[in-house]
């Protein structure tokens, strides 16, 4: 048996306003009132605690039985070396043939060989992560991370144990398989997501202004991209909802379009089709809009405030005047008109077609 629910306002796509290798700002709108906080907080928690990544869980250096000792020929003591190693960021190489064994613990063994030749130039050699990791399963995101400084020729075996996990795990919670003498277990930061902020703002749908716009600001440490983090979090969330579907008694269906859309469309098209010179604006503001080739209200409202300020001779005073005038008409800059099949690219064509239809009537 099916139960029909009214349409839920939902975004058709997620836009990315700012993006770099480790940071992105995502905007999704519109949501029903309150759903922005529901989804924003859920996605934030999923990103911070649910995404897996590899990390070093133990360190073993040949001839070093514990972490509270100095090492001959190395400037740093073992405590400092461990702190440096904790900053290492490993990324798994997503090869299909490796998937079955990626979640096992892996030993990365490296013979650290420092020769007289390596010490000749500065009298010391700085060992970085790229000197310690050679693996077909993992790559180092920060290969230049400083680990230790050697001042005399030496050969020592360094063993790093790597595991895949989630969140932050202190050393006492690690379960190390076949731990050996001299193996030092360390705290591990598995989560590749450093910061997630979410902001919920009001947005407009038709004449209503109490819908939610969700903004997510995601910063990662380079092991995954912000876009991957958000996509992974969404899939993790869906996975957690699946068991609750077993409680299903009725099958819900949702109305895709409200019956009021057609009447709303006629009402808003009348406003959007107004010419700029038909509303009472100052000569300066009118001239600025004419110079920008904005001839109708529809062409005006699809622009955001930041875009308007880029036009020549267009300042804050003109912007505030236009915002006040649009507010009186229950309109605003940066309107989402997608429910009326109007976008910034087709607004001129839509309004031209509307004018022709009105004239024919």
VOBA-1610 file (N, C-alpha, C; in pm, whole numbers, padded with zeros to 5 digits, always signed):
BEGIN
Unk+00085-00120+00000Unk+00000+00000+00000Unk+00088+00124+00000Unk+00050+00222-00083Unk+00133+00341-00097Unk+00067+00461-00030Unk+00149+00546+00030Unk+00104+00671+00089Unk+00171+00784+00012Unk+00090+00879-00036Unk+00144+00989-00117Unk+00176+01108-00026Unk+00301+01152-00028Unk+00344+01271+00045Unk+00357+01388-00052Unk+00340+01508+00003Unk+00362+01627-00079Unk+00509+01638-00115Unk+00537+01717-00214Unk+00674+01733-00263Unk+00766+01789-00156Unk+00887+01733-00144Unk+00994+01790-00061Unk+01083+01874-00151Unk+01108+01997-00110Unk+01203+02079-00185Unk+01344+02025-00160Unk+01413+01993-00268Unk+01547+01937-00258Unk+01634+01994-00370Unk+01764+02006-00346Unk+01853+02059-00451Unk+01868+01960-00565Unk+01875+02014-00686Unk+01897+01928-00802Unk+02044+01894-00818Unk+02132+01980-00770Unk+02276+01953-00777Unk+02347+02030-00667Unk+02468+01987-00637Unk+02551+02053-00537Unk+02653+02140-00609Unk+02656+02268-00577Unk+02752+02357-00643Unk+02875+02375-00555Unk+02988+02400-00620Unk+03115+02422-00551Unk+03156+02566-00577Unk+03152+02649-00472Unk+03185+02791-00488Unk+03334+02817-00486Unk+03406+02748-00399Unk+03552+02762-00390Unk+03612+02623-00381Unk+03729+02606-00441Unk+03791+02475-00436Unk+03942+02485-00455Unk+04014+02405-00377Unk+04158+02387-00395Unk+04187+02239-00368Unk+04313+02202-00360Unk+04347+02062-00339Unk+04292+02010-00205Unk+04296+02094-00102Unk+04259+02049+00032Unk+04137+02122+00091Unk+04077+02212+00016Unk+03963+02288+00070Unk+03857+02306-00037Unk+03731+02297+00006Unk+03621+02326-00086Unk+03501+02376-00006Unk+03424+02461-00072Unk+03300+02515-00013Unk+03184+02469-00100Unk+03098+02385-00044Unk+02985+02327-00116Unk+02857+02400-00076Unk+02769+02423-00173Unk+02641+02488-00145Unk+02529+02402-00203Unk+02430+02370-00119Unk+02315+02291-00163Unk+02188+02365-00121Unk+02098+02386-00215Unk+01971+02452-00187Unk+01870+02416-00296Unk+01740+02421-00264Unk+01680+02447-00132Unk+01649+02317-00058Unk+01639+02327+00074Unk+01588+02218+00157Unk+01466+02269+00233Unk+01379+02175+00271Unk+01270+02213+00360Unk+01328+02270+00490Unk+01252+02356+00554Unk+01299+02421+00676Unk+01339+02317+00781Unk+01460+02333+00837Unk+01511+02241+00938Unk+01596+02128+00883Unk+01576+02093+00756Unk+01651+01982+00699Unk+01796+02019+00671Unk+01825+02148+00659Unk+01964+02190+00640Unk+02049+02151+00760Unk+01999+02174+00881Unk+02072+02136+01002Unk+02081+01984+01015Unk+01972+01915+00983Unk+01971+01768+00994Unk+02079+01707+00906Unk+02083+01749+00781Unk+02180+01692+00687Unk+02320+01746+00712Unk+02331+01875+00744Unk+02463+01935+00766Unk+02536+01869+00881Unk+02469+01852+00995Unk+02533+01790+01111Unk+02565+01644+01085Unk+02474+01573+01017Unk+02499+01431+00987Unk+02620+01413+00896Unk+02626+01492+00790Unk+02739+01482+00697Unk+02870+01520+00766Unk+02863+01621+00853Unk+02984+01661+00926Unk+03036+01547+01012Unk+02947+01481+01088Unk+02989+01371+01174Unk+03043+01254+01091Unk+02979+01225+00979Unk+03025+01115+00893Unk+03165+01143+00839Unk+03189+01268+00801Unk+03321+01302+00745Unk+03430+01296+00851Unk+03399+01340+00973Unk+03502+01345+01077Unk+03532+01210+01140Unk+03434+01121+01144Unk+03453+00995+01217Unk+03436+00869+01133Unk+03382+00881+01012Unk+03348+00760+00938Unk+03439+00725+00822Unk+03526+00817+00780Unk+03607+00792+00660Unk+03737+00723+00698Unk+03771+00620+00625Unk+03892+00542+00653Unk+04014+00597+00580Unk+04130+00576+00641Unk+04258+00609+00578Unk+04368+00532+00652Unk+04482+00512+00587Unk+04593+00443+00654Unk+04671+00536+00746Unk+04731+00477+00849Unk+04817+00552+00939Unk+04917+00457+01004Unk+05028+00514+01049Unk+05131+00434+01118Unk+05086+00408+01261Unk+05090+00281+01304Unk+05047+00248+01441Unk+05164+00204+01529Unk+05278+00173+01470Unk+05394+00139+01553Unk+05523+00164+01475Unk+05631+00183+01552Unk+05764+00212+01496Unk+05866+00121+01563Unk+05957+00071+01483Unk+06067-00010+01538Unk+06196+00031+01468Unk+06296+00074+01547Unk+06427+00108+01493Unk+06528+00011+01553Unk+06604-00049+01470Unk+06701-00151+01514Unk+06792-00097+01624Unk+06800-00172+01734Unk+06888-00135+01844Unk+06826-00039+01944Unk+06700-00002+01927Unk+06632+00091+02019Unk+06520+00015+02091Unk+06539-00018+02219Unk+06440-00101+02289Unk+06317-00025+02338Unk+06327+00106+02359Unk+06211+00181+02408Unk+06222+00326+02362Unk+06117+00404+02388Unk+06109+00540+02333Unk+06181+00645+02417Unk+06227+00610+02537Unk+06288+00709+02625Unk+06440+00697+02624Unk+06500+00715+02508Unk+06646+00705+02501Unk+06699+00784+02383Unk+06823+00825+02397Unk+06893+00893+02288Unk+06958+00788+02199Unk+06988+00827+02075Unk+07048+00734+01979Unk+07180+00792+01933Unk+07286+00713+01943Unk+07418+00760+01901Unk+07417+00790+01751Unk+07465+00909+01716Unk+07474+00948+01576Unk+07347+01012+01522Unk+07246+01029+01608Unk+07120+01094+01567Unk+07091+01207+01664Unk+07066+01326+01611Unk+07045+01444+01695Unk+06920+01428+01782Unk+06809+01388+01724Unk+06683+01377+01798Unk+06682+01250+01883Unk+06616+01258+01999Unk+06597+01135+02076Unk+06472+01065+02024Unk+06444+00946+02076Unk+06338+00863+02021Unk+06200+00927+02039Unk+06181+01001+02147Unk+06051+01066+02170Unk+06019+01167+02060Unk+06120+01246+02021Unk+06101+01345+01914Unk+06078+01276+01780Unk+06150+01169+01755Unk+06133+01095+01629Unk+05990+01043+01617Unk+05936+00990+01725Unk+05799+00937+01723Unk+05699+01050+01697Unk+05720+01164+01760Unk+05631+01278+01734Unk+05634+01319+01588Unk+05754+01315+01527Unk+05765+01347+01385Unk+05692+01246+01299Unk+05707+01119+01332Unk+05644+01012+01253Unk+05492+01022+01260Unk+05440+01069+01373Unk+05294+01085+01385Unk+05238+01181+01282Unk+05322+01271+01231Unk+05276+01367+01130Unk+05275+01312+00989Unk+05316+01186+00971Unk+05318+01127+00837Unk+05177+01104+00786Unk+05155+01130+00658Unk+05024+01110+00597Unk+05039+01011+00482Unk+04979+00894+00498Unk+04986+00790+00396Unk+04852+00779+00323Unk+04860+00753+00194Unk+04740+00735+00112Unk+04749+00598+00045Unk+04640+00523+00051Unk+04643+00391-00012Unk+04628+00405-00162Unk+04697+00320-00234Unk+04688+00319-00379Unk+04572+00229-00417Unk+04465+00281-00479Unk+04342+00204-00498Unk+04347+00107-00615Unk+04431+00006-00603Unk+04437-00097-00705Unk+04345-00212-00666Unk+04266-00262-00762Unk+04166-00363-00732Unk+04229-00489-00672Unk+04347-00525-00720Unk+04407-00649-00670Unk+04455-00637-00526Unk+04461-00512-00475Unk+04508-00493-00337Unk+04394-00484-00236Unk+04270-00478-00284Unk+04159-00449-00194Unk+04140-00555-00086Unk+04164-00682-00118Unk+04139-00789-00022Unk+04233-00782+00098Unk+04352-00727+00079Unk+04448-00728+00188Unk+04482-00590+00242Unk+04408-00488+00197Unk+04438-00353+00244Unk+04409-00337+00392Unk+04306-00405+00443Unk+04269-00387+00583Unk+04352-00473+00678Unk+04448-00546+00626Unk+04543-00614+00713Unk+04648-00514+00760Unk+04720-00550+00865Unk+04832-00467+00909Unk+04954-00497+00822Unk+05023-00394+00781Unk+05134-00409+00687Unk+05263-00357+00751Unk+05370-00431+00732Unk+05501-00389+00780Unk+05579-00330+00664Unk+05618-00203+00680Unk+05702-00137+00579Unk+05845-00138+00632Unk+05927-00224+00572Unk+06064-00244+00620Unk+06161-00168+00531Unk+06252-00093+00594Unk+06348-00014+00517Unk+06484-00018+00587Unk+06588-00052+00512Unk+06724-00043+00564Unk+06774+00099+00540Unk+06785+00175+00648Unk+06832+00314+00639Unk+06984+00314+00638Unk+07042+00344+00522Unk+07188+00342+00504Unk+07237+00485+00483Unk+07318+00532+00576Unk+07376+00667+00567Unk+07527+00651+00548Unk+07577+00701+00435Unk+07720+00686+00402Unk+07796+00816+00428Unk+07930+00804+00425Unk+08016+00923+00440Unk+07986+01025+00333Unk+07959+00979+00213Unk+07931+01067+00101Unk+07807+01153+00128Unk+07705+01094+00190Unk+07581+01166+00219Unk+07601+01274+00326Unk+07703+01255+00411Unk+07729+01350+00520Unk+07828+01458+00481Unk+07894+01441+00366Unk+08007+01525+00330Unk+07970+01673+00317Unk+07855+01703+00259Unk+07821+01842+00226Unk+07792+01926+00351Unk+07708+01877+00441Unk+07667+01957+00557Unk+07710+01896+00690Unk+07771+01781+00685Unk+07810+01715+00809Unk+07695+01641+00876Unk+07581+01644+00814Unk+07465+01572+00866Unk+07369+01543+00752Unk+07279+01448+00774Unk+07182+01412+00670Unk+07043+01410+00733Unk+06950+01484+00673Unk+06814+01490+00723Unk+06730+01381+00657Unk+06683+01289+00739Unk+06600+01178+00690Unk+06454+01223+00687Unk+06388+01205+00574Unk+06246+01241+00559Unk+06164+01115+00532Unk+06034+01131+00523Unk+05945+01016+00505Unk+05973+00942+00374Unk+06015+01014+00271Unk+06041+00946+00145Unk+06160+00849+00156Unk+06247+00870+00257Unk+06359+00778+00279Unk+06315+00650+00350Unk+06196+00652+00410Unk+06154+00538+00493Unk+06044+00453+00432Unk+05973+00503+00331Unk+05858+00430+00277Unk+05878+00398+00130Unk+05879+00268+00101Unk+05877+00218-00037Unk+05775+00106-00039Unk+05656+00134-00092Unk+05548+00036-00087Unk+05462+00045-00211Unk+05409-00070-00254Unk+05317-00073-00367Unk+05173-00049-00322Unk+05150-00050-00191Unk+05015-00032-00137Unk+04988+00111-00093Unk+05093+00183-00051Unk+05074+00315+00006Unk+05173+00414-00055Unk+05129+00540-00060Unk+05219+00648-00100Unk+05214+00757+00007Unk+05322+00832+00018Unk+05333+00936+00121Unk+05286+01068+00062Unk+05187+01130+00129Unk+05135+01258+00084Unk+05233+01371+00115Unk+05302+01360+00229Unk+05401+01462+00267Unk+05541+01400+00274Unk+05599+01366+00160Unk+05728+01295+00158Unk+05844+01376+00217Unk+05833+01509+00223Unk+05940+01593+00275Unk+05933+01611+00426Unk+05842+01541+00493Unk+05829+01552+00639Unk+05958+01508+00707Unk+06017+01596+00790Unk+06142+01564+00858Unk+06118+01464+00971Unk+06203+01359+00976Unk+06190+01255+01078Unk+06306+01260+01177Unk+06429+01259+01126Unk+06546+01261+01215Unk+06667+01315+01140Unk+06773+01348+01216Unk+06895+01403+01157Unk+07013+01317+01199Unk+07085+01262+01098Unk+07197+01171+01123Unk+07328+01247+01110Unk+07422+01221+01203Unk+07550+01294+01201Unk+07670+01204+01178Unk+07650+01072+01165Unk+07761+00980+01141Unk+07711+00863+01057Unk+07800+00800+00980Unk+07756+00688+00896Unk+07695+00577+00982Unk+07588+00518+00930Unk+07523+00411+01004Unk+07431+00333+00911Unk+07395+00214+00956Unk+07295+00132+00888Unk+07201+00078+00995Unk+07076+00115+00986Unk+06977+00067+01082Unk+06850+00027+01007Unk+06788-00079+01053Unk+06661-00122+00995Unk+06548-00048+01065Unk+06460+00010+00985Unk+06343+00082+01037Unk+06218+00009+00987Unk+06130-00024+01080Unk+06006-00095+01046Unk+05887-00011+01092Unk+05800+00022+00998Unk+05677+00096+01029Unk+05559+00002+01006Unk+05474-00009+01107Unk+05354-00091+01092Unk+05237+00002+01057Unk+05169-00030+00947Unk+05061+00054+00896Unk+04929-00023+00901Unk+04826+00046+00945Unk+04692-00012+00947Unk+04593+00091+00895Unk+04476+00046+00857Unk+04370+00135+00810Unk+04262+00143+00917Unk+04221+00264+00949Unk+04121+00281+01053Unk+04043+00409+01035Unk+03968+00446+01141Unk+03884+00565+01137Unk+03909+00651+01260Unk+03896+00782+01244Unk+03906+00873+01357Unk+04046+00880+01416Unk+04051+00909+01547Unk+04178+00916+01620Unk+04181+00802+01721Unk+04290+00724+01717Unk+04302+00607+01805Unk+04429+00620+01888Unk+04418+00628+02022Unk+04538+00634+02108Unk+04611+00500+02107Unk+04738+00504+02145Unk+04823+00385+02135Unk+04770+00266+02214Unk+04709+00292+02331Unk+04663+00181+02415Unk+04544+00107+02356Unk+04479+00164+02255Unk+04364+00097+02195Unk+04400+00017+02071Unk+04524+00027+02025Unk+04566-00048+01907Unk+04580-00197+01941Unk+04534-00281+01851Unk+04556-00425+01862Unk+04663-00463+01761Unk+04786-00479+01809Unk+04900-00505+01722Unk+04920-00655+01710Unk+04918-00703+01587Unk+04937-00846+01562Unk+05085-00883+01571Unk+05113-00988+01649Unk+05251-01040+01658Unk+05351-00931+01694Unk+05320-00855+01796Unk+05410-00749+01839Unk+05542-00807+01889Unk+05653-00743+01854Unk+05785-00792+01890Unk+05852-00696+01988Unk+05958-00740+02051Unk+06033-00656+02145Unk+06093-00537+02070Unk+06084-00420+02131Unk+06138-00299+02069Unk+06041-00228+01978Unk+05922-00285+01957Unk+05821-00220+01873Unk+05743-00120+01959Unk+05744+00004+01919Unk+05681+00111+01997Unk+05549+00148+01932Unk+05438+00127+02003Unk+05305+00159+01952Unk+05278+00308+01972Unk+05220+00372+01870Unk+05200+00518+01874Unk+05053+00552+01852Unk+05014+00674+01893Unk+04880+00725+01863Unk+04869+00745+01711Unk+04747+00728+01658Unk+04729+00737+01514Unk+04609+00825+01478Unk+04631+00916+01386Unk+04522+01001+01333Unk+04483+00945+01197Unk+04379+00861+01196Unk+04337+00799+01070Unk+04255+00894+00984Unk+04176+00980+01047Unk+04082+01062+00970Unk+04155+01157+00874Unk+04123+01151+00745Unk+04186+01242+00648Unk+04118+01379+00642Unk+04010+01396+00719Unk+03936+01523+00719Unk+03975+01602+00843Unk+04024+01723+00823Unk+04071+01805+00935Unk+03961+01891+00995Unk+03888+01962+00911Unk+03785+02055+00958Unk+03662+02044+00869Unk+03544+02044+00932Unk+03418+02055+00858Unk+03330+02157+00929Unk+03296+02263+00860Unk+03201+02362+00912Unk+03076+02357+00826Unk+02960+02370+00890Unk+02839+02382+00809Unk+02759+02503+00855Unk+02699+02570+00760Unk+02621+02691+00784Unk+02486+02674+00715Unk+02379+02713+00783Unk+02245+02707+00724Unk+02190+02849+00715Unk+02152+02887+00594Unk+02096+03020+00569Unk+01957+03006+00509Unk+01882+03115+00513Unk+01751+03116+00447Unk+01770+03131+00296Unk+01680+03069+00221Unk+01682+03085+00076Unk+01539+03091+00027Unk+01522+03136-00094Unk+01388+03160-00148Unk+01348+03050-00247Unk+01223+03007-00238Unk+01161+02922-00339Unk+01027+02986-00372Unk+01015+03041-00493Unk+00894+03114-00526Unk+00883+03238-00440Unk+00771+03251-00368Unk+00750+03365-00280Unk+00790+03337-00136Unk+00825+03213-00106Unk+00861+03175+00031Unk+01012+03190+00053Unk+01049+03245+00168Unk+01190+03273+00196Unk+01243+03195+00316Unk+01167+03097+00365Unk+01210+03026+00486Unk+01261+02886+00457Unk+01307+02862+00335Unk+01372+02735+00304Unk+01520+02744+00342Unk+01586+02629+00346Unk+01726+02623+00393Unk+01825+02615+00277Unk+01932+02693+00291Unk+02051+02676+00206Unk+02162+02620+00295Unk+02218+02504+00254Unk+02323+02440+00333Unk+02459+02467+00270Unk+02550+02521+00351Unk+02688+02548+00307Unk+02781+02459+00389Unk+02864+02382+00321Unk+02962+02294+00386Unk+03102+02337+00346Unk+03186+02365+00446Unk+03326+02399+00422Unk+03411+02283+00472Unk+03482+02218+00379Unk+03555+02094+00411Unk+03704+02115+00385Unk+03786+02081+00485Unk+03932+02087+00472Unk+03988+01948+00503Unk+04069+01896+00412Unk+04131+01764+00431Unk+04282+01780+00444Unk+04351+01670+00475Unk+04497+01676+00490Unk+04571+01629+00366Unk+04499+01610+00255Unk+04563+01573+00129Unk+04551+01426+00094Unk+04510+01342+00190Unk+04496+01200+00158Unk+04375+01173+00070Unk+04272+01253+00084Unk+04159+01252-00008Unk+04123+01397-00038Unk+04045+01419-00143Unk+04000+01554-00176Unk+03872+01585-00099Unk+03838+01713-00080Unk+03711+01747-00015Unk+03590+01688-00086Unk+03594+01684-00218Unk+03482+01627-00294Unk+03467+01478-00263Unk+03579+01406-00254Unk+03573+01264-00217Unk+03520+01248-00075Unk+03562+01336+00016Unk+03517+01327+00155Unk+03365+01340+00165Unk+03308+01436+00092Unk+03163+01456+00097Unk+03090+01339+00033Unk+03143+01288-00079Unk+03079+01173-00145Unk+03085+01048-00058Unk+03200+01024+00006Unk+03212+00909+00095Unk+03115+00920+00213Unk+03105+01040+00271Unk+03017+01060+00386Unk+02872+01033+00349Unk+02830+01077+00230Unk+02693+01052+00185Unk+02666+00903+00172Unk+02763+00828+00116Unk+02745+00684+00100Unk+02742+00613+00236Unk+02824+00659+00330Unk+02824+00601+00464Unk+02689+00625+00531Unk+02634+00746+00514Unk+02504+00778+00572Unk+02394+00690+00516Unk+02394+00671+00384Unk+02294+00584+00320Unk+02305+00442+00375Unk+02427+00395+00394Unk+02449+00260+00446Unk+02388+00245+00586Unk+02397+00349+00668Unk+02344+00341+00804Unk+02191+00348+00808Unk+02129+00403+00704Unk+01983+00409+00701Unk+01920+00279+00649Unk+01996+00197+00579Unk+01941+00077+00517Unk+01870-00017+00616Unk+01925-00043+00737Unk+01855-00135+00828Unk+01715-00086+00868Unk+01694+00044+00870Unk+01565+00098+00911Unk+01457+00076+00805Unk+01499+00047+00681Unk+01401+00020+00577Unk+01327-00111+00601Unk+01385-00198+00686Unk+01318-00324+00718Unk+01189-00301+00797Unk+01174-00182+00856Unk+01053-00149+00930Unk+00941-00100+00840Unk+00966-00098+00711Unk+00871-00042+00615Unk+00736-00112+00622Unk+00631-00030+00639Unk+00493-00080+00637Unk+00421-00030+00514Unk+00442+00098+00483Unk+00382+00158+00366Unk+00493+00210+00275Unk+00467+00206+00147Unk+00562+00259+00050Unk+00526+00405+00023Unk+00619+00494+00050Unk+00593+00637+00030Unk+00624+00678-00113Unk+00537+00758-00170Unk+00565+00823-00298Unk+00549+00972-00278Unk+00618+01050-00357Unk+00621+01195-00336Unk+00577+01266-00463Unk+00491+01367-00446Unk+00451+01449-00559Unk+00571+01528-00607Unk+00597+01520-00734Unk+00715+01586-00789Unk+00694+01735-00809Unk+00573+01775-00843Unk+00545+01917-00866Unk+00417+01956-00796Unk+00414+02072-00737Unk+00294+02125-00675Unk+00200+02178-00782Unk+00069+02170-00757Unk-00029+02220-00854Unk-00024+02372-00865Unk+00040+02435-00766Unk+00045+02581-00765Unk+00157+02638-00850Unk+00244+02552-00903Unk+00361+02602-00975Unk+00322+02684-01096Unk+00218+02638-01171Unk+00179+02709-01293Unk+00130+02851-01261Unk+00047+02862-01156Unk-00002+02996-01121Unk+00111+03082-01067Unk+00202+03022-00988Unk+00318+03095-00939Unk+00405+03142-01054Unk+00419+03056-01155Unk+00503+03089-01270Unk+00449+03212-01342Unk+00316+03216-01363Unk+00258+03332-01431Unk+00280+03459-01350Unk+00264+03448-01218Unk+00278+03565-01132Unk+00420+03620-01134Unk+00518+03527-01124Unk+00657+03574-01118Unk+00707+03619-01254Unk+00656+03557-01363Unk+00699+03599-01496Unk+00653+03741-01526Unk+00538+03780-01472Unk+00492+03917-01490Unk+00591+04016-01430Unk+00646+03980-01315Unk+00745+04067-01250Unk+00877+04063-01324Unk+00919+03943-01361Unk+01051+03929-01425Unk+01054+03997-01562Unk+00940+04005-01628Unk+00936+04064-01762Unk+00936+04217-01761Unk+00922+04277-01643Unk+00924+04424-01635Unk+01059+04478-01682Unk+01055+04588-01757Unk+01177+04653-01802Unk+01238+04734-01686Unk+01368+04748-01690Unk+01437+04823-01585Unk+01385+04966-01577Unk+01355+05025-01693Unk+01309+05164-01692Unk+01163+05178-01648Unk+01096+05065-01618Unk+00958+05069-01569Unk+00952+05077-01417Unk+01063+05058-01349Unk+01066+05072-01203Unk+01142+05198-01168Unk+01115+05250-01052Unk+01170+05380-01013Unk+01309+05364-00953Unk+01410+05375-01041Unk+01549+05372-00998Unk+01614+05505-01032Unk+01722+05536-00963Unk+01794+05660-00992Unk+01856+05650-01131Unk+01887+05765-01186Unk+01947+05769-01320Unk+02079+05693-01321Unk+02158+05710-01214Unk+02288+05643-01208Unk+02273+05490-01212Unk+02181+05437-01131Unk+02162+05292-01127Unk+02108+05241-01260Unk+02014+05316-01319Unk+01958+05275-01448Unk+02066+05273-01556Unk+02151+05374-01558Unk+02258+05379-01658Unk+02358+05265-01639Unk+02388+05232-01513Unk+02480+05121-01486Unk+02424+04989-01538Unk+02294+04967-01517Unk+02231+04843-01563Unk+02224+04839-01715Unk+02197+04952-01776Unk+02195+04958-01923Unk+02333+04927-01979Unk+02438+04981-01915Unk+02576+04955-01960Unk+02610+04806-01948Unk+02552+04741-01846Unk+02576+04597-01827Unk+02484+04512-01913Unk+02401+04578-01998Unk+02307+04512-02088Unk+02204+04429-02011Unk+02166+04479-01895Unk+02058+04418-01816Unk+01933+04499-01843Unk+01836+04439-01914Unk+01721+04515-01961Unk+01593+04483-01885Unk+01587+04367-01819Unk+01465+04327-01748Unk+01496+04290-01604Unk+01389+04283-01522Unk+01405+04241-01383Unk+01456+04098-01376Unk+01412+04015-01469Unk+01457+03875-01471Unk+01606+03863-01491Unk+01662+03944-01580Unk+01806+03941-01604Unk+01882+03996-01484Unk+01813+04079-01405Unk+01877+04138-01287Unk+01883+04038-01171Unk+01772+03970-01140Unk+01766+03888-01018Unk+01848+03760-01027Unk+01887+03718-01146Unk+01969+03597-01156Unk+02116+03625-01125Unk+02150+03752-01104Unk+02287+03790-01067Unk+02300+03797-00916Unk+02414+03750-00864Unk+02444+03763-00722Unk+02504+03901-00694Unk+02504+03940-00566Unk+02557+04071-00528Unk+02702+04088-00574Unk+02783+03982-00556Unk+02924+03991-00592Unk+02942+04017-00742Unk+02850+03962-00822Unk+02858+03984-00968Unk+02819+04127-01003Unk+02721+04181-00934Unk+02676+04317-00962Unk+02787+04419-00936Unk+02863+04396-00828Unk+02968+04491-00791Unk+03084+04492-00890Unk+03089+04393-00979Unk+03195+04389-01079Unk+03167+04481-01198Unk+03040+04522-01213Unk+03006+04607-01326Unk+03063+04747-01307Unk+03098+04808-01416Unk+03164+04940-01415Unk+03073+05046-01352Unk+03130+05126-01263Unk+03062+05237-01196Unk+02947+05193-01105Unk+02941+05063-01077Unk+02834+05012-00992Unk+02887+04997-00850Unk+02833+05075-00756Unk+02884+05073-00619Unk+02780+05026-00519Unk+02818+05037-00391Unk+02733+04991-00281Unk+02600+05067-00277Unk+02604+05198-00307Unk+02483+05278-00301Unk+02380+05229-00403Unk+02426+05203-00525Unk+02335+05153-00628Unk+02286+05013-00592Unk+02377+04931-00535Unk+02339+04795-00497Unk+02228+04797-00391Unk+02244+04881-00290Unk+02143+04888-00184Unk+02010+04940-00238Unk+02015+05035-00330Unk+01892+05088-00390Unk+01816+04977-00465Unk+01891+04898-00542Unk+01829+04789-00618Unk+01774+04681-00526Unk+01848+04647-00421Unk+01802+04546-00325Unk+01672+04590-00258Unk+01663+04717-00221Unk+01541+04769-00159Unk+01423+04762-00255Unk+01448+04798-00381Unk+01340+04796-00479Unk+01293+04653-00505Unk+01386+04560-00515Unk+01349+04420-00536Unk+01275+04364-00415Unk+01316+04405-00296Unk+01249+04359-00174Unk+01102+04401-00174Unk+01075+04521-00222Unk+00937+04568-00231Unk+00855+04483-00327Unk+00922+04419-00421Unk+00853+04335-00519Unk+00856+04187-00479Unk+00904+04159-00355Unk+00920+04020-00308Unk+01018+03942-00395Unk+01119+04011-00442Unk+01225+03949-00521Unk+01358+03978-00452Unk+01465+03918-00504Unk+01598+03942-00448Unk+01703+03907-00552Unk+01825+03954-00529Unk+01937+03916-00616Unk+01976+03771-00588Unk+02028+03703-00690Unk+02074+03565-00673Unk+01961+03465-00657Unk+01844+03495-00711Unk+01730+03404-00695Unk+01751+03274-00772Unk+01704+03165-00712Unk+01705+03036-00780Unk+01569+03017-00846Unk+01565+03026-00978Unk+01441+03017-01054Unk+01427+02884-01125Unk+01504+02785-01079Unk+01506+02656-01149Unk+01371+02587-01148Unk+01289+02610-01044Unk+01158+02544-01040Unk+01067+02595-01151Unk+01101+02712-01208Unk+01026+02766-01322Unk+01101+02743-01453Unk+01202+02656-01447Unk+01285+02623-01566Unk+01354+02748-01619Unk+01394+02836-01528Unk+01464+02958-01568Unk+01604+02955-01507Unk+01705+02978-01589Unk+01843+02986-01544Unk+01905+03115-01597Unk+02025+03143-01554Unk+02093+03264-01601Unk+02119+03257-01751Unk+02138+03136-01803Unk+02169+03121-01945Unk+02046+03140-02034Unk+01926+03103-01983Unk+01810+03108-02072Unk+01707+03214-02034Unk+01738+03298-01934Unk+01638+03394-01886Unk+01590+03488-01995Unk+01680+03535-02080Unk+01638+03626-02187Unk+01542+03558-02283Unk+01572+03434-02321Unk+01486+03361-02415Unk+01349+03333-02354Unk+01347+03295-02226Unk+01220+03265-02159Unk+01132+03388-02152Unk+01190+03503-02116Unk+01112+03626-02105Unk+01066+03676-02242Unk+01150+03657-02344Unk+01110+03697-02479Unk+00992+03613-02526Unk+00996+03482-02497Unk+00885+03394-02534Unk+00759+03432-02459Unk+00774+03467-02330Unk+00659+03507-02249Unk+00595+03634-02304Unk+00676+03730-02342Unk+00624+03855-02399Unk+00545+03829-02527Unk+00597+03741-02611Unk+00526+03709-02737Unk+00394+03642-02709Unk+00390+03552-02609Unk+00266+03484-02574Unk+00164+03583-02521Unk+00211+03680-02439Unk+00119+03778-02383Unk+00062+03868-02492Unk+00146+03904-02588Unk+00098+03989-02697Unk-00006+03916-02784Unk+00019+03787-02806Unk-00075+03710-02887Unk-00211+03695-02819Unk-00209+03693-02685Unk-00335+03684-02611Unk-00410+03816-02613
//
